[in-house]
Amino acid sequence: MKSKASFKVFYCGPILDSGQMDVRELAPALLAMGSLLEESNRVLNDGNTEVSVKVKKFEDGSFGISFEVVQGFATQLIELFSGKQTTAAINLLQMIGFACAGYNGLFYIIKKAKGRTPIKAKILEDGNVELDFSGETEIVPKPVFDLYRDIKVRQQTENVLKPLLVDGIERFAVKEDHNEIESVDKSEYKYFTTPSIEEEIIQERETVALYSIHSLSFKEDNKWRLSDGSNTFFVTIKDEDFLHKVNENLISFSKGDILELNLKITTWETKDGIKTEYEALKVLDHKTAARQLKLPIE
């Protein structure tokens, strides 16, 4: 079973009076709109539904784009907010702020925050969330709060509005029929920049294993490119005694040589996803690559 909903987006400004828009601004914005709806669907429905976003047609007389959201259900037992499958797609738009609703959506709360981070979020007895912006409070549905704090959703929200950075594009608006549902002016774009988040260590471990040398670096960062046979990655050599021998030419290397390392692997969570760093705390052994045939010699 599928649920459908439509909305219209307008980019407004003097350079768009002719009804034309540079494809270099349009194409990324269209892709971002699709990504915004997909990421929002991920947050709200936790993989139980899939959405596809289609551009229906371009409006005449001004630069507007009509979108259709098609939501497919993984199971007919899914109930979203109102519990009716036929209203699921429209609820998705309402949470973002692209359809009429009796509550404030994502775009509204970002504008209201004006770049501030709530000092406190309190879940109320009715399930809504009260956000405290240093004494000024706003109450939003829990799903809107979930969208508000999701970094991928916030990144795509910013990308949808990036045409506002172009001279002559002054306003973004969402309309239903002839009624304006939501808008963002050029001066408000700064509120939609993706918030920075602190990088957090999510795993730290040590291991002893063999790695072959892919390429060496004798720069100050001491990062060598090694291979475990399947993948190559950069490793920072932290063994000062080993580095001293290298700098004094007491050890020679060739590509394919094997190092036995006590390796520290640290995995971080960042706003762009997971990153992993490798540090060789101790070089335990160095084996030169085989350069001769192994023959039975008596």
C-alpha positions as CSV (number, residue, x, y, z in Angstrom):
1,M,0.0,0.0,0.0
2,K,1.2,3.5,-0.8
3,S,0.6,7.0,0.6
4,K,1.0,10.1,-1.5
5,A,1.3,13.8,-0.8
6,S,2.3,16.9,-2.8
7,F,3.8,20.3,-2.1
8,K,5.2,23.2,-4.1
9,V,8.5,25.0,-3.5
10,F,9.3,28.4,-4.8
11,Y,12.6,30.2,-5.0
12,C,11.9,33.9,-5.3
13,G,14.0,36.9,-6.4
14,P,14.7,39.4,-9.2
15,I,17.0,37.0,-11.1
16,L,14.1,34.5,-11.3
17,D,11.5,36.8,-12.8
18,S,12.0,35.2,-16.2
19,G,11.2,31.8,-14.7
20,Q,14.7,30.5,-15.2
21,M,17.3,29.3,-12.6
22,D,20.9,28.3,-13.1
23,V,21.1,24.5,-13.2
24,R,24.2,24.7,-10.9
25,E,21.9,26.0,-8.1
26,L,18.8,24.0,-9.0
27,A,20.3,20.5,-9.3
28,P,21.9,20.3,-5.8
29,A,18.8,21.8,-4.3
30,L,16.5,19.2,-5.9
31,L,18.8,16.4,-4.8
32,A,18.9,17.9,-1.3
33,M,15.0,18.0,-1.2
34,G,14.9,14.3,-1.9
35,S,17.5,13.6,0.7
36,L,15.8,15.7,3.3
37,L,12.6,13.7,2.9
38,E,14.4,10.4,2.9
39,E,16.4,11.3,6.0
40,S,13.2,12.6,7.7
41,N,11.5,9.3,6.8
42,R,14.4,7.4,8.3
43,V,14.1,9.3,11.6
44,L,10.4,9.1,11.9
45,N,9.7,5.6,10.6
46,D,12.8,3.7,11.5
47,G,13.1,1.8,8.2
48,N,9.5,0.6,8.2
49,T,8.7,2.7,5.1
50,E,10.4,4.0,2.0
51,V,9.9,7.3,0.3
52,S,10.5,8.4,-3.3
53,V,10.4,12.0,-4.3
54,K,9.3,13.1,-7.8
55,V,9.4,16.4,-9.5
56,K,5.9,16.7,-11.1
57,K,6.2,19.9,-13.1
58,F,7.6,23.4,-13.1
59,E,5.2,26.2,-12.4
60,D,4.6,28.9,-15.1
61,G,5.3,32.5,-14.4
62,S,7.7,32.1,-11.5
63,F,10.3,29.6,-10.5
64,G,8.4,27.0,-8.6
65,I,8.7,23.2,-8.5
66,S,6.0,20.7,-7.6
67,F,7.0,17.7,-5.7
68,E,5.2,14.4,-5.0
69,V,6.1,12.2,-2.1
70,V,5.3,8.6,-2.6
71,Q,5.6,6.5,0.6
72,G,5.6,2.7,0.4
73,F,4.9,0.6,3.5
74,A,6.9,-2.5,4.4
75,T,3.9,-3.8,6.2
76,Q,0.2,-3.0,6.2
77,L,0.2,-3.0,10.0
78,I,2.2,0.3,10.1
79,E,0.5,3.1,12.0
80,L,2.1,6.5,11.9
81,F,0.9,9.3,14.2
82,S,-2.8,9.3,13.2
83,G,-2.8,5.5,12.6
84,K,-4.0,5.9,9.0
85,Q,-1.8,4.7,6.2
86,T,-3.4,7.2,3.8
87,T,-2.2,10.2,5.8
88,A,1.3,9.0,6.5
89,A,3.0,11.0,3.7
90,I,1.2,14.2,4.6
91,N,2.2,13.8,8.3
92,L,5.8,13.5,7.1
93,L,5.5,16.9,5.4
94,Q,3.7,18.4,8.4
95,M,6.6,17.5,10.7
96,I,9.0,19.2,8.4
97,G,6.7,22.2,7.9
98,F,5.7,21.7,4.3
99,A,2.0,21.1,5.0
100,C,-0.6,22.7,7.2
101,A,-0.7,21.4,10.7
102,G,-1.9,22.3,14.2
103,Y,1.7,22.4,15.5
104,N,5.1,23.9,14.7
105,G,7.3,22.0,12.3
106,L,11.1,21.7,11.8
107,F,11.5,24.8,9.7
108,Y,9.6,26.9,12.2
109,I,11.6,25.8,15.2
110,I,14.9,26.4,13.4
111,K,13.9,29.9,12.6
112,K,12.6,30.4,16.1
113,A,15.9,29.2,17.6
114,K,17.9,31.8,15.6
115,G,21.0,29.7,15.7
116,R,20.8,29.1,19.5
117,T,21.1,25.6,21.0
118,P,18.5,24.7,23.6
119,I,19.9,24.7,27.1
120,K,17.3,22.1,28.1
121,A,14.8,19.7,26.4
122,K,12.0,18.4,28.6
123,I,9.6,15.6,27.5
124,L,6.1,16.6,28.8
125,E,3.4,14.2,30.0
126,D,1.5,14.6,26.7
127,G,4.6,13.4,24.8
128,N,5.5,16.8,23.4
129,V,8.9,18.3,24.0
130,E,9.5,21.7,25.6
131,L,12.7,23.4,24.4
132,D,14.3,26.0,26.6
133,F,16.2,28.7,24.7
134,S,17.6,30.5,27.7
135,G,14.2,31.3,29.2
136,E,12.3,31.4,25.9
137,T,10.4,28.1,25.5
138,E,8.8,26.4,22.5
139,I,6.8,23.2,22.6
140,V,7.0,20.8,19.6
141,P,5.9,17.2,18.9
142,K,8.5,14.6,19.8
143,P,8.9,13.7,16.1
144,V,9.7,17.3,15.2
145,F,12.3,17.3,18.0
146,D,13.8,14.1,16.6
147,L,14.2,15.8,13.2
148,Y,15.6,19.0,14.8
149,R,18.5,17.1,16.5
150,D,19.3,14.8,13.6
151,I,22.5,16.0,11.9
152,K,21.8,14.4,8.6
153,V,18.4,16.0,8.4
154,R,19.9,19.4,9.4
155,Q,22.6,19.0,6.7
156,Q,19.9,18.5,4.0
157,T,17.8,21.3,5.3
158,E,20.7,23.6,4.8
159,N,21.4,22.3,1.3
160,V,17.8,22.8,0.3
161,L,18.2,26.5,1.1
162,K,21.6,27.1,-0.4
163,P,20.2,28.9,-3.5
164,L,19.6,31.7,-1.1
165,L,23.3,32.4,-1.1
166,V,23.1,33.4,-4.8
167,D,22.7,37.2,-5.5
168,G,19.2,37.9,-6.7
169,I,17.5,34.9,-5.0
170,E,15.9,36.4,-1.9
171,R,13.3,33.9,-0.6
172,F,12.3,30.2,-0.3
173,A,8.6,29.4,0.1
174,V,6.4,26.4,0.3
175,K,2.8,26.7,-0.9
176,E,-0.4,24.7,-0.8
177,D,-2.7,25.8,-3.5
178,H,-2.2,29.6,-3.2
179,N,-1.6,29.6,0.5
180,E,2.0,30.0,1.8
181,I,2.8,27.3,4.4
182,E,6.4,28.1,5.2
183,S,9.1,30.6,4.0
184,V,12.7,31.4,4.7
185,D,14.2,34.8,3.8
186,K,17.9,35.3,2.7
187,S,18.6,36.9,6.1
188,E,17.4,33.8,7.9
189,Y,19.6,31.4,6.0
190,K,22.3,31.6,8.7
191,Y,20.0,30.0,11.2
192,F,19.8,26.9,9.0
193,T,23.6,26.2,8.9
194,T,24.3,22.7,10.2
195,P,25.2,22.8,13.9
196,S,28.6,21.5,14.9
197,I,28.8,18.5,17.2
198,E,31.6,17.4,19.4
199,E,33.5,14.4,18.1
200,E,33.1,11.5,20.5
201,I,35.2,8.4,20.9
202,I,32.9,5.4,20.5
203,Q,35.6,2.6,20.5
204,E,39.2,2.3,21.5
205,R,41.2,-0.9,21.4
206,E,44.7,-2.4,20.9
207,T,45.7,-5.3,18.8
208,V,48.9,-7.1,17.7
209,A,49.1,-8.0,14.0
210,L,51.2,-8.1,10.9
211,Y,51.0,-5.4,8.2
212,S,52.9,-4.9,5.0
213,I,54.4,-1.6,4.0
214,H,52.5,0.1,1.1
215,S,54.3,3.5,1.2
216,L,56.5,5.3,3.7
217,S,56.5,8.9,5.0
218,F,59.5,10.6,6.6
219,K,57.5,13.8,7.3
220,E,56.9,15.2,10.8
221,D,53.5,13.4,11.0
222,N,55.2,10.0,10.6
223,K,52.1,8.5,8.8
224,W,52.9,5.3,7.0
225,R,50.5,3.6,4.6
226,L,50.2,0.0,5.5
227,S,48.1,-3.0,4.3
228,D,46.5,-5.9,6.2
229,G,46.1,-7.8,2.9
230,S,42.6,-6.5,2.2
231,N,42.7,-2.8,3.0
232,T,45.2,0.0,3.1
233,F,45.2,2.7,5.7
234,F,47.4,5.3,7.2
235,V,49.2,4.5,10.5
236,T,50.9,7.1,12.7
237,I,54.1,5.6,14.1
238,K,54.4,6.5,17.8
239,D,57.4,4.3,18.6
240,E,60.2,6.8,19.3
241,D,63.0,4.2,19.5
242,F,62.0,2.8,16.1
243,L,61.7,6.3,14.6
244,H,65.2,7.1,15.9
245,K,66.7,4.1,14.2
246,V,64.9,5.0,10.9
247,N,66.2,8.6,11.1
248,E,69.7,7.4,11.7
249,N,69.5,5.0,8.7
250,L,70.0,2.0,11.0
251,I,67.0,0.3,9.4
252,S,66.3,0.1,5.7
253,F,62.9,-0.6,4.1
254,S,61.4,-1.7,0.9
255,K,57.8,-1.9,-0.3
256,G,56.3,-5.2,0.8
257,D,58.3,-5.4,4.0
258,I,56.2,-6.7,7.0
259,L,55.9,-4.9,10.4
260,E,54.5,-6.6,13.5
261,L,52.8,-3.8,15.4
262,N,51.1,-3.2,18.7
263,L,48.4,-1.1,17.1
264,K,45.9,1.2,18.8
265,I,42.6,1.7,16.9
266,T,40.4,4.6,17.8
267,T,37.0,5.1,16.3
268,W,35.3,8.5,16.5
269,E,31.7,9.6,15.7
270,T,31.6,13.0,13.9
271,K,28.9,15.0,12.1
272,D,30.1,13.5,8.8
273,G,30.0,9.9,10.1
274,I,32.5,7.5,11.6
275,K,36.3,8.1,11.3
276,T,39.0,5.7,12.5
277,E,42.6,6.5,13.4
278,Y,45.5,4.0,13.7
279,E,48.5,4.5,15.9
280,A,51.5,2.1,16.1
281,L,52.5,2.2,19.8
282,K,55.3,-0.3,19.3
283,V,57.0,-1.9,16.4
284,L,57.6,-5.4,17.6
285,D,59.4,-6.9,14.5
286,H,60.4,-6.0,11.0
287,K,60.6,-8.7,8.3
288,T,62.0,-8.0,4.9
289,A,60.0,-9.0,1.9
290,A,61.1,-12.3,0.3
291,R,63.4,-11.7,-2.6
292,Q,64.8,-15.1,-3.3
293,L,63.2,-18.4,-4.2
294,K,63.0,-20.9,-1.4
295,L,64.9,-23.9,-2.7
296,P,66.1,-27.1,-0.9
297,I,69.8,-26.6,-0.5
298,E,72.0,-29.3,0.9
